[in-house]
Amino acid sequence: MCVDYDTGVAKSCREPIAEEVNDKERANFCDYFKPRPDAYRPPNVEEVAKARAGLDALFGSSKPATTVSAPGTASGQARAELDALFKKT
């Protein structure tokens, strides 16, 4: 994400006096770090929507159900007990 990062030069950095980072998996600090303006790329929303539509077609809608269960059913009884536990009326 740094403007000076370049794998084609020694130590993968164009800054000549920067300290080499040997372990790139761990946190490190560089006094010469300057973020690239294009470092963040937002997700492609069209691709995300297309993938979600494909998953919905295979497995049904991924949105949670918002219906309330009938009081006489087992899930309705569980919901009533949960509401009573948290003092909801």
TASUL-V702923 format. One record per residue. N is the residue number from 0. RES is the residue in three letters. SS is DSSP state (@ for helix, = for strand, . for the rest). OMEGA is omega in whole degrees, 0 to 359 (* if undefined). Layout:
n=N res=RES ss=SS omega=OMEGA
n=N res=RES ss=SS omega=OMEGA
This chain:
n=0 res=MET ss=. omega=182
n=1 res=CYS ss== omega=179
n=2 res=VAL ss=. omega=181
n=3 res=ASP ss=. omega=180
n=4 res=TYR ss== omega=180
n=5 res=ASP ss=. omega=182
n=6 res=THR ss=. omega=181
n=7 res=GLY ss=. omega=180
n=8 res=VAL ss=. omega=180
n=9 res=ALA ss=@ omega=179
n=10 res=LYS ss=@ omega=180
n=11 res=SER ss=@ omega=181
n=12 res=CYS ss== omega=179
n=13 res=ARG ss=. omega=177
n=14 res=GLU ss=. omega=189
n=15 res=PRO ss=. omega=183
n=16 res=ILE ss=. omega=178
n=17 res=ALA ss=. omega=179
n=18 res=GLU ss=. omega=181
n=19 res=GLU ss=. omega=176
n=20 res=VAL ss=. omega=182
n=21 res=ASN ss=. omega=182
n=22 res=ASP ss=. omega=183
n=23 res=LYS ss=. omega=179
n=24 res=GLU ss=. omega=183
n=25 res=ARG ss=. omega=179
n=26 res=ALA ss=. omega=178
n=27 res=ASN ss=. omega=182
n=28 res=PHE ss=. omega=177
n=29 res=CYS ss=. omega=178
n=30 res=ASP ss=. omega=185
n=31 res=TYR ss=. omega=182
n=32 res=PHE ss=. omega=175
n=33 res=LYS ss=. omega=183
n=34 res=PRO ss== omega=175
n=35 res=ARG ss=. omega=179
n=36 res=PRO ss=. omega=182
n=37 res=ASP ss=. omega=183
n=38 res=ALA ss=. omega=180
n=39 res=TYR ss=. omega=175
n=40 res=ARG ss=. omega=180
n=41 res=PRO ss=. omega=181
n=42 res=PRO ss=. omega=177
n=43 res=ASN ss=. omega=185
n=44 res=VAL ss=@ omega=178
n=45 res=GLU ss=@ omega=179
n=46 res=GLU ss=@ omega=179
n=47 res=VAL ss=@ omega=180
n=48 res=ALA ss=@ omega=179
n=49 res=LYS ss=@ omega=179
n=50 res=ALA ss=@ omega=179
n=51 res=ARG ss=@ omega=178
n=52 res=ALA ss=@ omega=177
n=53 res=GLY ss=@ omega=178
n=54 res=LEU ss=@ omega=178
n=55 res=ASP ss=@ omega=179
n=56 res=ALA ss=@ omega=179
n=57 res=LEU ss=@ omega=190
n=58 res=PHE ss=@ omega=184
n=59 res=GLY ss=. omega=183
n=60 res=SER ss=. omega=179
n=61 res=SER ss=. omega=180
n=62 res=LYS ss=. omega=181
n=63 res=PRO ss=. omega=179
n=64 res=ALA ss=. omega=181
n=65 res=THR ss=. omega=180
n=66 res=THR ss=. omega=179
n=67 res=VAL ss=. omega=181
n=68 res=SER ss=. omega=178
n=69 res=ALA ss=. omega=183
n=70 res=PRO ss=. omega=183
n=71 res=GLY ss=. omega=183
n=72 res=THR ss=. omega=180
n=73 res=ALA ss=@ omega=179
n=74 res=SER ss=@ omega=176
n=75 res=GLY ss=@ omega=178
n=76 res=GLN ss=@ omega=178
n=77 res=ALA ss=@ omega=179
n=78 res=ARG ss=@ omega=179
n=79 res=ALA ss=@ omega=178
n=80 res=GLU ss=@ omega=178
n=81 res=LEU ss=@ omega=178
n=82 res=ASP ss=@ omega=178
n=83 res=ALA ss=@ omega=179
n=84 res=LEU ss=@ omega=181
n=85 res=PHE ss=. omega=174
n=86 res=LYS ss=. omega=175
n=87 res=LYS ss=. omega=178
n=88 res=THR ss=. omega=*
